Amino acid sequence: MTFDPETATFLIAGPVKIHPRVLRAMALPSVNHRGDYFHGVVAEIRELLPVLFGAKGHHAILSGSGTAGLESMYSSLLRRTERTIVLTNGNFGERSDQIARRYCEKVTTLSAPWGQHIPIEAAKAELEKGDVRALCVVHNETSVGLQNDLAALAPAVREAGALFLVDGISAVAGIPLPLEAWGVDAVVAGSQKGLAAPAGLALLHLSDRGAKEVAPGTFYLDLAQHLAQLEKNDTPWTPAVPLFLALREALLILKAETLDGRLRHTRALAEATRAAAEAAGLTLFPDPAHASDTVTALRNPEGLDDAAVRKVLQDRYNVAVQGGQGALKGKIFRIGHMGIADWPDLLIVFAALERILSRAGRLATPGASLAAIERFMP
């Protein structure tokens, strides 16, 4: 079988599969991005963004990937001579560290091994020194399938008076993120993750405090310009118009489903995935106590490399999952279960995985993973 993206079972860690309604929204003929129609679209998006973030606040929409959103956030809120703490335990935490160092000369990096939880006690000790402007952290480390416990960190950040800056790209609309309760000052979401819109937009939410602290950073990604123009239902530069149209449709779908409904559904899929993996004899890569609800990272079975698992899933069964990054390339594979992923997708993935394991003589109990999934299905 040749891999067919139009009919594939698509469960990578992002971009995720997209609802046909969202795809059709992009087929509208060109519209004037400075005209009334597009301004009306942006006005509707503005009204819907609190549905995505679960809170009212100040918002910006950037035509660019999630990394563009991170650069906008850090360049506009960090200060070159004021200290910043960056917590890392995976590829995307390290990316935040690299971006922060472009805009701040005093960065304290606190690292944990990939797959282990962020060093919260070390972060608290640094915050207690009282000279920290901002703390930067990834909520959900997609590269290792681990979600960091920001609830345990939030009180210390608040007590220190530091800005709480969160990479929520693979967490928003997939993992609970109570922005107001945790005192988050700025968070970046990616359109292509929990929202299930096309890749190419970065969405930012800022608290009142965060918005007041914004200062000019880069030119194209100047957060102050994007915040101000969105208040006028506009954008400072030419936007990716088809992506805005798709964003509106994805937000309408989320509104109908409700944020709580999507979070519950994503959580159920995650629990079913972990149970199915265990039943199939597969091992989680991260600390199980902090396993992600949007993406499950599994070690390749001993003796079976990436070509024997992920490539066979793709070429023989038309199933797309994702491999590891950096030092984990070829050692793990990742199953995404966020956005509009659903039960049939999960059943197909594990039916194919069981077939691969069975042919390799590595499957103890045929059908066990499918039975495990069924226990979680509504």
Contacts in CASP RR format, 6 or more apart in sequence:
PFRMAT RR
TARGET T0000
AUTHOR 0000-0000-0000
METHOD contacts of the structure
MODEL  1
MTFDPETATFLIAGPVKIHPRVLRAMALPSVNHRGDYFHGVVAEIRELLP
VLFGAKGHHAILSGSGTAGLESMYSSLLRRTERTIVLTNGNFGERSDQIA
RRYCEKVTTLSAPWGQHIPIEAAKAELEKGDVRALCVVHNETSVGLQNDL
AALAPAVREAGALFLVDGISAVAGIPLPLEAWGVDAVVAGSQKGLAAPAG
LALLHLSDRGAKEVAPGTFYLDLAQHLAQLEKNDTPWTPAVPLFLALREA
LLILKAETLDGRLRHTRALAEATRAAAEAAGLTLFPDPAHASDTVTALRN
PEGLDDAAVRKVLQDRYNVAVQGGQGALKGKIFRIGHMGIADWPDLLIVF
AALERILSRAGRLATPGASLAAIERFMP
1 315 0 8 1.000
1 316 0 8 1.000
1 317 0 8 1.000
1 318 0 8 1.000
2 315 0 8 1.000
3 314 0 8 1.000
3 315 0 8 1.000
3 318 0 8 1.000
3 320 0 8 1.000
4 318 0 8 1.000
5 320 0 8 1.000
7 318 0 8 1.000
8 318 0 8 1.000
8 319 0 8 1.000
8 320 0 8 1.000
9 317 0 8 1.000
9 318 0 8 1.000
9 319 0 8 1.000
9 320 0 8 1.000
9 345 0 8 1.000
9 348 0 8 1.000
9 349 0 8 1.000
10 16 0 8 1.000
10 17 0 8 1.000
10 320 0 8 1.000
10 345 0 8 1.000
11 17 0 8 1.000
11 319 0 8 1.000
11 320 0 8 1.000
11 321 0 8 1.000
11 335 0 8 1.000
11 336 0 8 1.000
11 337 0 8 1.000
11 341 0 8 1.000
11 345 0 8 1.000
11 346 0 8 1.000
11 349 0 8 1.000
12 320 0 8 1.000
12 321 0 8 1.000
12 322 0 8 1.000
12 334 0 8 1.000
12 336 0 8 1.000
13 142 0 8 1.000
13 145 0 8 1.000
13 170 0 8 1.000
13 294 0 8 1.000
13 295 0 8 1.000
13 322 0 8 1.000
13 334 0 8 1.000
13 336 0 8 1.000
14 142 0 8 1.000
14 170 0 8 1.000
14 192 0 8 1.000
14 193 0 8 1.000
14 199 0 8 1.000
14 322 0 8 1.000
14 336 0 8 1.000
14 338 0 8 1.000
15 192 0 8 1.000
15 193 0 8 1.000
15 198 0 8 1.000
15 199 0 8 1.000
16 192 0 8 1.000
16 193 0 8 1.000
16 194 0 8 1.000
16 196 0 8 1.000
16 336 0 8 1.000
16 338 0 8 1.000
16 339 0 8 1.000
16 340 0 8 1.000
16 341 0 8 1.000
17 196 0 8 1.000
17 339 0 8 1.000
17 340 0 8 1.000
17 341 0 8 1.000
17 345 0 8 1.000
18 196 0 8 1.000
18 197 0 8 1.000
18 198 0 8 1.000
18 246 0 8 1.000
18 250 0 8 1.000
18 340 0 8 1.000
19 196 0 8 1.000
19 249 0 8 1.000
19 250 0 8 1.000
19 253 0 8 1.000
19 340 0 8 1.000
21 249 0 8 1.000
21 253 0 8 1.000
22 196 0 8 1.000
22 197 0 8 1.000
22 198 0 8 1.000
22 246 0 8 1.000
22 249 0 8 1.000
22 250 0 8 1.000
22 253 0 8 1.000
23 246 0 8 1.000
24 249 0 8 1.000
25 242 0 8 1.000
25 245 0 8 1.000
25 246 0 8 1.000
25 248 0 8 1.000
25 249 0 8 1.000
26 198 0 8 1.000
26 242 0 8 1.000
26 243 0 8 1.000
26 245 0 8 1.000
26 246 0 8 1.000
28 242 0 8 1.000
28 245 0 8 1.000
30 241 0 8 1.000
31 37 0 8 1.000
31 38 0 8 1.000
31 241 0 8 1.000
32 38 0 8 1.000
33 235 0 8 1.000
33 238 0 8 1.000
33 239 0 8 1.000
33 241 0 8 1.000
34 234 0 8 1.000
38 241 0 8 1.000
38 244 0 8 1.000
39 233 0 8 1.000
39 234 0 8 1.000
40 233 0 8 1.000
41 244 0 8 1.000
41 245 0 8 1.000
41 248 0 8 1.000
42 61 0 8 1.000
42 230 0 8 1.000
42 233 0 8 1.000
42 234 0 8 1.000
42 235 0 8 1.000
42 244 0 8 1.000
43 233 0 8 1.000
44 248 0 8 1.000
45 61 0 8 1.000
45 244 0 8 1.000
45 247 0 8 1.000
45 248 0 8 1.000
45 251 0 8 1.000
46 59 0 8 1.000
46 230 0 8 1.000
46 233 0 8 1.000
48 248 0 8 1.000
48 251 0 8 1.000
48 252 0 8 1.000
48 254 0 8 1.000
48 255 0 8 1.000
49 59 0 8 1.000
49 203 0 8 1.000
49 205 0 8 1.000
49 251 0 8 1.000
50 56 0 8 1.000
50 57 0 8 1.000
51 251 0 8 1.000
51 254 0 8 1.000
51 255 0 8 1.000
51 259 0 8 1.000
52 172 0 8 1.000
52 173 0 8 1.000
52 189 0 8 1.000
52 195 0 8 1.000
52 203 0 8 1.000
52 251 0 8 1.000
52 254 0 8 1.000
52 259 0 8 1.000
53 59 0 8 1.000
53 172 0 8 1.000
53 177 0 8 1.000
53 179 0 8 1.000
53 187 0 8 1.000
53 189 0 8 1.000
53 205 0 8 1.000
54 179 0 8 1.000
54 259 0 8 1.000
55 178 0 8 1.000
55 179 0 8 1.000
55 180 0 8 1.000
55 205 0 8 1.000
57 205 0 8 1.000
57 206 0 8 1.000
57 207 0 8 1.000
57 208 0 8 1.000
57 211 0 8 1.000
58 205 0 8 1.000
58 206 0 8 1.000
58 207 0 8 1.000
58 208 0 8 1.000
58 210 0 8 1.000
58 211 0 8 1.000
58 227 0 8 1.000
59 203 0 8 1.000
59 204 0 8 1.000
59 205 0 8 1.000
59 206 0 8 1.000
59 227 0 8 1.000
59 230 0 8 1.000
60 72 0 8 1.000
60 203 0 8 1.000
60 204 0 8 1.000
60 206 0 8 1.000
60 223 0 8 1.000
60 226 0 8 1.000
60 227 0 8 1.000
60 230 0 8 1.000
61 201 0 8 1.000
61 202 0 8 1.000
61 203 0 8 1.000
61 204 0 8 1.000
61 226 0 8 1.000
61 230 0 8 1.000
61 235 0 8 1.000
61 239 0 8 1.000
61 244 0 8 1.000
61 247 0 8 1.000
62 68 0 8 1.000
62 69 0 8 1.000
62 72 0 8 1.000
62 201 0 8 1.000
62 202 0 8 1.000
62 203 0 8 1.000
62 204 0 8 1.000
62 221 0 8 1.000
62 226 0 8 1.000
63 200 0 8 1.000
63 201 0 8 1.000
63 235 0 8 1.000
63 237 0 8 1.000
63 238 0 8 1.000
63 239 0 8 1.000
63 240 0 8 1.000
63 243 0 8 1.000
64 200 0 8 1.000
64 201 0 8 1.000
64 202 0 8 1.000
64 240 0 8 1.000
65 190 0 8 1.000
65 199 0 8 1.000
65 200 0 8 1.000
65 202 0 8 1.000
66 169 0 8 1.000
66 188 0 8 1.000
66 190 0 8 1.000
66 200 0 8 1.000
66 202 0 8 1.000
67 95 0 8 1.000
67 99 0 8 1.000
67 202 0 8 1.000
68 202 0 8 1.000
68 221 0 8 1.000
69 188 0 8 1.000
69 202 0 8 1.000
69 204 0 8 1.000
69 221 0 8 1.000
70 95 0 8 1.000
70 96 0 8 1.000
70 99 0 8 1.000
70 167 0 8 1.000
70 169 0 8 1.000
70 188 0 8 1.000
70 202 0 8 1.000
71 99 0 8 1.000
71 102 0 8 1.000
71 218 0 8 1.000
71 221 0 8 1.000
72 188 0 8 1.000
72 202 0 8 1.000
72 204 0 8 1.000
72 218 0 8 1.000
72 221 0 8 1.000
72 222 0 8 1.000
72 223 0 8 1.000
72 226 0 8 1.000
73 165 0 8 1.000
73 186 0 8 1.000
73 188 0 8 1.000
73 204 0 8 1.000
73 223 0 8 1.000
74 96 0 8 1.000
74 99 0 8 1.000
74 100 0 8 1.000
74 102 0 8 1.000
74 103 0 8 1.000
74 104 0 8 1.000
74 136 0 8 1.000
74 165 0 8 1.000
75 102 0 8 1.000
75 103 0 8 1.000
75 217 0 8 1.000
75 218 0 8 1.000
75 221 0 8 1.000
75 223 0 8 1.000
76 214 0 8 1.000
76 215 0 8 1.000
76 216 0 8 1.000
76 217 0 8 1.000
76 221 0 8 1.000
76 222 0 8 1.000
76 223 0 8 1.000
76 224 0 8 1.000
77 134 0 8 1.000
77 163 0 8 1.000
77 165 0 8 1.000
77 185 0 8 1.000
77 186 0 8 1.000
77 210 0 8 1.000
77 213 0 8 1.000
77 214 0 8 1.000
77 215 0 8 1.000
77 223 0 8 1.000
78 84 0 8 1.000
78 100 0 8 1.000
78 103 0 8 1.000
78 104 0 8 1.000
78 133 0 8 1.000
78 134 0 8 1.000
79 104 0 8 1.000
79 133 0 8 1.000
79 215 0 8 1.000
80 103 0 8 1.000
80 104 0 8 1.000
80 105 0 8 1.000
81 105 0 8 1.000
81 106 0 8 1.000
82 104 0 8 1.000
82 106 0 8 1.000
82 133 0 8 1.000
82 134 0 8 1.000
83 104 0 8 1.000
83 106 0 8 1.000
83 107 0 8 1.000
83 108 0 8 1.000
83 131 0 8 1.000
83 132 0 8 1.000
83 133 0 8 1.000
84 100 0 8 1.000
84 104 0 8 1.000
84 106 0 8 1.000
84 107 0 8 1.000
84 108 0 8 1.000
84 132 0 8 1.000
84 133 0 8 1.000
84 134 0 8 1.000
84 135 0 8 1.000
84 136 0 8 1.000
85 107 0 8 1.000
85 108 0 8 1.000
85 109 0 8 1.000
85 110 0 8 1.000
85 123 0 8 1.000
85 126 0 8 1.000
85 127 0 8 1.000
85 132 0 8 1.000
85 134 0 8 1.000
85 135 0 8 1.000
85 136 0 8 1.000
85 162 0 8 1.000
86 93 0 8 1.000
86 96 0 8 1.000
86 97 0 8 1.000
86 100 0 8 1.000
86 107 0 8 1.000
86 108 0 8 1.000
86 109 0 8 1.000
86 110 0 8 1.000
86 135 0 8 1.000
86 136 0 8 1.000
86 137 0 8 1.000
87 93 0 8 1.000
87 110 0 8 1.000
87 111 0 8 1.000
87 112 0 8 1.000
87 118 0 8 1.000
87 119 0 8 1.000
87 123 0 8 1.000
87 135 0 8 1.000
87 136 0 8 1.000
87 137 0 8 1.000
87 138 0 8 1.000
87 148 0 8 1.000
88 94 0 8 1.000
88 96 0 8 1.000
88 97 0 8 1.000
88 109 0 8 1.000
88 110 0 8 1.000
88 111 0 8 1.000
88 112 0 8 1.000
88 118 0 8 1.000
88 138 0 8 1.000
89 111 0 8 1.000
89 112 0 8 1.000
89 113 0 8 1.000
89 114 0 8 1.000
89 115 0 8 1.000
89 116 0 8 1.000
89 117 0 8 1.000
89 118 0 8 1.000
89 138 0 8 1.000
89 141 0 8 1.000
89 144 0 8 1.000
89 146 0 8 1.000
89 148 0 8 1.000
90 114 0 8 1.000
90 115 0 8 1.000
90 138 0 8 1.000
90 141 0 8 1.000
90 143 0 8 1.000
90 144 0 8 1.000
91 114 0 8 1.000
91 141 0 8 1.000
91 142 0 8 1.000
91 143 0 8 1.000
91 144 0 8 1.000
91 325 0 8 1.000
91 326 0 8 1.000
92 138 0 8 1.000
92 141 0 8 1.000
92 142 0 8 1.000
92 143 0 8 1.000
92 167 0 8 1.000
92 169 0 8 1.000
93 137 0 8 1.000
93 138 0 8 1.000
93 141 0 8 1.000
93 167 0 8 1.000
96 136 0 8 1.000
96 137 0 8 1.000
96 138 0 8 1.000
96 167 0 8 1.000
97 107 0 8 1.000
97 109 0 8 1.000
97 136 0 8 1.000
100 107 0 8 1.000
100 136 0 8 1.000
101 107 0 8 1.000
103 217 0 8 1.000
108 126 0 8 1.000
108 132 0 8 1.000
110 118 0 8 1.000
110 119 0 8 1.000
110 122 0 8 1.000
110 123 0 8 1.000
110 126 0 8 1.000
111 119 0 8 1.000
112 118 0 8 1.000
112 119 0 8 1.000
114 143 0 8 1.000
114 144 0 8 1.000
114 327 0 8 1.000
114 328 0 8 1.000
115 141 0 8 1.000
115 144 0 8 1.000
115 145 0 8 1.000
115 146 0 8 1.000
115 285 0 8 1.000
115 286 0 8 1.000
115 287 0 8 1.000
115 297 0 8 1.000
116 146 0 8 1.000
116 286 0 8 1.000
116 287 0 8 1.000
117 146 0 8 1.000
117 148 0 8 1.000
117 149 0 8 1.000
117 287 0 8 1.000
117 289 0 8 1.000
117 290 0 8 1.000
118 137 0 8 1.000
118 148 0 8 1.000
118 149 0 8 1.000
118 153 0 8 1.000
120 149 0 8 1.000
120 152 0 8 1.000
120 153 0 8 1.000
123 135 0 8 1.000
123 153 0 8 1.000
123 156 0 8 1.000
124 153 0 8 1.000
124 156 0 8 1.000
126 132 0 8 1.000
127 135 0 8 1.000
127 156 0 8 1.000
127 157 0 8 1.000
127 159 0 8 1.000
127 160 0 8 1.000
127 162 0 8 1.000
128 156 0 8 1.000
128 160 0 8 1.000
130 160 0 8 1.000
132 160 0 8 1.000
132 161 0 8 1.000
132 162 0 8 1.000
133 162 0 8 1.000
133 163 0 8 1.000
134 162 0 8 1.000
134 163 0 8 1.000
134 164 0 8 1.000
134 165 0 8 1.000
135 153 0 8 1.000
135 157 0 8 1.000
135 160 0 8 1.000
135 162 0 8 1.000
135 163 0 8 1.000
135 164 0 8 1.000
135 165 0 8 1.000
136 165 0 8 1.000
136 166 0 8 1.000
136 167 0 8 1.000
137 148 0 8 1.000
137 150 0 8 1.000
137 153 0 8 1.000
137 165 0 8 1.000
137 166 0 8 1.000
137 167 0 8 1.000
138 148 0 8 1.000
138 166 0 8 1.000
138 167 0 8 1.000
138 168 0 8 1.000
139 147 0 8 1.000
139 148 0 8 1.000
139 150 0 8 1.000
139 166 0 8 1.000
139 167 0 8 1.000
139 168 0 8 1.000
139 170 0 8 1.000
139 171 0 8 1.000
139 175 0 8 1.000
139 177 0 8 1.000
139 187 0 8 1.000
140 146 0 8 1.000
140 147 0 8 1.000
140 148 0 8 1.000
140 168 0 8 1.000
140 169 0 8 1.000
140 170 0 8 1.000
140 171 0 8 1.000
140 175 0 8 1.000
140 292 0 8 1.000
140 294 0 8 1.000
140 295 0 8 1.000
141 147 0 8 1.000
141 148 0 8 1.000
141 292 0 8 1.000
142 169 0 8 1.000
142 170 0 8 1.000
142 292 0 8 1.000
142 294 0 8 1.000
142 295 0 8 1.000
142 334 0 8 1.000
143 297 0 8 1.000
143 324 0 8 1.000
143 325 0 8 1.000
143 326 0 8 1.000
143 328 0 8 1.000
144 285 0 8 1.000
144 286 0 8 1.000
144 297 0 8 1.000
144 328 0 8 1.000
144 332 0 8 1.000
145 285 0 8 1.000
145 286 0 8 1.000
145 291 0 8 1.000
145 292 0 8 1.000
145 295 0 8 1.000
145 296 0 8 1.000
145 297 0 8 1.000
145 334 0 8 1.000
146 286 0 8 1.000
146 287 0 8 1.000
146 290 0 8 1.000
146 291 0 8 1.000
146 292 0 8 1.000
146 297 0 8 1.000
147 171 0 8 1.000
147 175 0 8 1.000
147 290 0 8 1.000
147 291 0 8 1.000
147 292 0 8 1.000
147 293 0 8 1.000
147 294 0 8 1.000
148 290 0 8 1.000
149 290 0 8 1.000
150 166 0 8 1.000
150 177 0 8 1.000
150 182 0 8 1.000
150 184 0 8 1.000
151 182 0 8 1.000
154 164 0 8 1.000
154 181 0 8 1.000
154 182 0 8 1.000
154 183 0 8 1.000
154 184 0 8 1.000
157 164 0 8 1.000
157 183 0 8 1.000
158 164 0 8 1.000
158 183 0 8 1.000
163 185 0 8 1.000
163 186 0 8 1.000
163 209 0 8 1.000
163 210 0 8 1.000
163 213 0 8 1.000
164 182 0 8 1.000
164 183 0 8 1.000
164 184 0 8 1.000
164 185 0 8 1.000
164 186 0 8 1.000
165 184 0 8 1.000
165 185 0 8 1.000
165 186 0 8 1.000
165 187 0 8 1.000
166 177 0 8 1.000
166 184 0 8 1.000
166 186 0 8 1.000
166 187 0 8 1.000
166 188 0 8 1.000
167 187 0 8 1.000
167 188 0 8 1.000
168 177 0 8 1.000
168 187 0 8 1.000
168 188 0 8 1.000
168 189 0 8 1.000
168 190 0 8 1.000
169 188 0 8 1.000
169 189 0 8 1.000
169 190 0 8 1.000
169 193 0 8 1.000
170 190 0 8 1.000
170 193 0 8 1.000
170 194 0 8 1.000
170 292 0 8 1.000
170 294 0 8 1.000
170 295 0 8 1.000
170 338 0 8 1.000
171 177 0 8 1.000
171 189 0 8 1.000
171 193 0 8 1.000
171 294 0 8 1.000
172 187 0 8 1.000
172 189 0 8 1.000
172 190 0 8 1.000
172 193 0 8 1.000
172 194 0 8 1.000
172 195 0 8 1.000
172 203 0 8 1.000
173 189 0 8 1.000
173 193 0 8 1.000
173 194 0 8 1.000
173 195 0 8 1.000
173 254 0 8 1.000
173 259 0 8 1.000
173 262 0 8 1.000
173 263 0 8 1.000
173 338 0 8 1.000
173 339 0 8 1.000
174 193 0 8 1.000
174 194 0 8 1.000
174 262 0 8 1.000
174 263 0 8 1.000
174 266 0 8 1.000
174 293 0 8 1.000
174 294 0 8 1.000
174 338 0 8 1.000
174 339 0 8 1.000
175 263 0 8 1.000
175 266 0 8 1.000
175 292 0 8 1.000
175 293 0 8 1.000
175 294 0 8 1.000
176 263 0 8 1.000
177 184 0 8 1.000
177 187 0 8 1.000
179 187 0 8 1.000
179 205 0 8 1.000
179 207 0 8 1.000
180 207 0 8 1.000
183 207 0 8 1.000
184 205 0 8 1.000
184 207 0 8 1.000
185 206 0 8 1.000
185 207 0 8 1.000
185 209 0 8 1.000
185 210 0 8 1.000
185 213 0 8 1.000
186 204 0 8 1.000
186 205 0 8 1.000
186 206 0 8 1.000
186 207 0 8 1.000
186 210 0 8 1.000
187 204 0 8 1.000
187 205 0 8 1.000
188 202 0 8 1.000
188 203 0 8 1.000
188 204 0 8 1.000
189 195 0 8 1.000
189 202 0 8 1.000
189 203 0 8 1.000
189 204 0 8 1.000
189 205 0 8 1.000
190 199 0 8 1.000
190 200 0 8 1.000
190 201 0 8 1.000
190 202 0 8 1.000
190 203 0 8 1.000
191 197 0 8 1.000
191 198 0 8 1.000
191 199 0 8 1.000
191 200 0 8 1.000
191 201 0 8 1.000
191 202 0 8 1.000
191 203 0 8 1.000
191 243 0 8 1.000
191 246 0 8 1.000
191 247 0 8 1.000
191 250 0 8 1.000
192 198 0 8 1.000
192 199 0 8 1.000
192 200 0 8 1.000
193 294 0 8 1.000
193 338 0 8 1.000
193 339 0 8 1.000
194 262 0 8 1.000
194 266 0 8 1.000
194 294 0 8 1.000
194 338 0 8 1.000
194 339 0 8 1.000
195 203 0 8 1.000
195 247 0 8 1.000
195 250 0 8 1.000
195 251 0 8 1.000
195 254 0 8 1.000
195 339 0 8 1.000
196 250 0 8 1.000
196 253 0 8 1.000
196 338 0 8 1.000
196 339 0 8 1.000
196 340 0 8 1.000
197 243 0 8 1.000
197 246 0 8 1.000
197 247 0 8 1.000
197 249 0 8 1.000
197 250 0 8 1.000
198 243 0 8 1.000
198 246 0 8 1.000
200 240 0 8 1.000
200 243 0 8 1.000
201 240 0 8 1.000
201 243 0 8 1.000
201 244 0 8 1.000
201 247 0 8 1.000
204 223 0 8 1.000
204 226 0 8 1.000
206 214 0 8 1.000
206 227 0 8 1.000
211 227 0 8 1.000
214 223 0 8 1.000
214 224 0 8 1.000
214 227 0 8 1.000
215 224 0 8 1.000
216 222 0 8 1.000
216 224 0 8 1.000
217 223 0 8 1.000
220 237 0 8 1.000
222 236 0 8 1.000
225 236 0 8 1.000
226 235 0 8 1.000
226 236 0 8 1.000
228 236 0 8 1.000
229 235 0 8 1.000
229 236 0 8 1.000
253 340 0 8 1.000
254 262 0 8 1.000
257 265 0 8 1.000
262 339 0 8 1.000
266 293 0 8 1.000
266 294 0 8 1.000
266 337 0 8 1.000
266 338 0 8 1.000
266 339 0 8 1.000
266 341 0 8 1.000
267 293 0 8 1.000
268 376 0 8 1.000
268 378 0 8 1.000
269 337 0 8 1.000
269 341 0 8 1.000
269 342 0 8 1.000
269 343 0 8 1.000
269 346 0 8 1.000
269 376 0 8 1.000
270 291 0 8 1.000
270 292 0 8 1.000
270 293 0 8 1.000
270 294 0 8 1.000
270 296 0 8 1.000
270 337 0 8 1.000
271 376 0 8 1.000
272 343 0 8 1.000
272 346 0 8 1.000
272 372 0 8 1.000
272 373 0 8 1.000
272 375 0 8 1.000
272 376 0 8 1.000
272 377 0 8 1.000
273 296 0 8 1.000
273 335 0 8 1.000
273 337 0 8 1.000
273 346 0 8 1.000
273 373 0 8 1.000
274 284 0 8 1.000
274 288 0 8 1.000
274 291 0 8 1.000
274 296 0 8 1.000
275 372 0 8 1.000
275 373 0 8 1.000
275 375 0 8 1.000
275 376 0 8 1.000
276 346 0 8 1.000
276 350 0 8 1.000
276 369 0 8 1.000
276 370 0 8 1.000
276 372 0 8 1.000
276 373 0 8 1.000
277 283 0 8 1.000
277 284 0 8 1.000
277 296 0 8 1.000
277 298 0 8 1.000
277 369 0 8 1.000
278 372 0 8 1.000
279 365 0 8 1.000
279 367 0 8 1.000
279 368 0 8 1.000
279 369 0 8 1.000
279 371 0 8 1.000
279 372 0 8 1.000
280 350 0 8 1.000
280 353 0 8 1.000
280 354 0 8 1.000
280 357 0 8 1.000
280 363 0 8 1.000
280 368 0 8 1.000
280 369 0 8 1.000
281 301 0 8 1.000
281 357 0 8 1.000
281 362 0 8 1.000
281 364 0 8 1.000
282 298 0 8 1.000
282 299 0 8 1.000
282 301 0 8 1.000
282 353 0 8 1.000
283 298 0 8 1.000
283 299 0 8 1.000
284 291 0 8 1.000
284 296 0 8 1.000
284 297 0 8 1.000
284 298 0 8 1.000
284 299 0 8 1.000
285 297 0 8 1.000
285 298 0 8 1.000
285 299 0 8 1.000
285 328 0 8 1.000
285 332 0 8 1.000
286 292 0 8 1.000
286 297 0 8 1.000
293 337 0 8 1.000
293 338 0 8 1.000
294 336 0 8 1.000
294 337 0 8 1.000
294 338 0 8 1.000
295 322 0 8 1.000
295 334 0 8 1.000
295 335 0 8 1.000
295 336 0 8 1.000
295 337 0 8 1.000
295 338 0 8 1.000
296 334 0 8 1.000
296 335 0 8 1.000
296 336 0 8 1.000
296 337 0 8 1.000
297 324 0 8 1.000
297 332 0 8 1.000
297 333 0 8 1.000
297 334 0 8 1.000
298 332 0 8 1.000
298 333 0 8 1.000
298 334 0 8 1.000
298 335 0 8 1.000
299 331 0 8 1.000
299 332 0 8 1.000
300 306 0 8 1.000
300 309 0 8 1.000
300 330 0 8 1.000
300 331 0 8 1.000
300 332 0 8 1.000
300 333 0 8 1.000
301 309 0 8 1.000
301 357 0 8 1.000
301 360 0 8 1.000
301 362 0 8 1.000
304 356 0 8 1.000
304 360 0 8 1.000
304 362 0 8 1.000
305 330 0 8 1.000
306 323 0 8 1.000
306 329 0 8 1.000
306 330 0 8 1.000
306 333 0 8 1.000
308 356 0 8 1.000
308 360 0 8 1.000
309 333 0 8 1.000
309 353 0 8 1.000
309 356 0 8 1.000
310 321 0 8 1.000
310 322 0 8 1.000
310 323 0 8 1.000
310 333 0 8 1.000
312 356 0 8 1.000
313 319 0 8 1.000
313 320 0 8 1.000
313 321 0 8 1.000
313 349 0 8 1.000
313 352 0 8 1.000
313 353 0 8 1.000
313 356 0 8 1.000
314 320 0 8 1.000
316 352 0 8 1.000
317 348 0 8 1.000
317 352 0 8 1.000
317 355 0 8 1.000
319 348 0 8 1.000
319 349 0 8 1.000
319 352 0 8 1.000
321 333 0 8 1.000
321 334 0 8 1.000
321 335 0 8 1.000
321 336 0 8 1.000
321 349 0 8 1.000
322 333 0 8 1.000
322 334 0 8 1.000
322 335 0 8 1.000
322 336 0 8 1.000
323 329 0 8 1.000
323 330 0 8 1.000
323 332 0 8 1.000
323 333 0 8 1.000
323 334 0 8 1.000
324 330 0 8 1.000
324 331 0 8 1.000
324 332 0 8 1.000
324 333 0 8 1.000
324 334 0 8 1.000
335 349 0 8 1.000
337 345 0 8 1.000
337 346 0 8 1.000
343 373 0 8 1.000
343 377 0 8 1.000
346 373 0 8 1.000
347 370 0 8 1.000
347 373 0 8 1.000
350 369 0 8 1.000
350 370 0 8 1.000
350 373 0 8 1.000
351 370 0 8 1.000
353 369 0 8 1.000
354 363 0 8 1.000
354 366 0 8 1.000
354 367 0 8 1.000
354 369 0 8 1.000
354 370 0 8 1.000
357 363 0 8 1.000
358 366 0 8 1.000
END
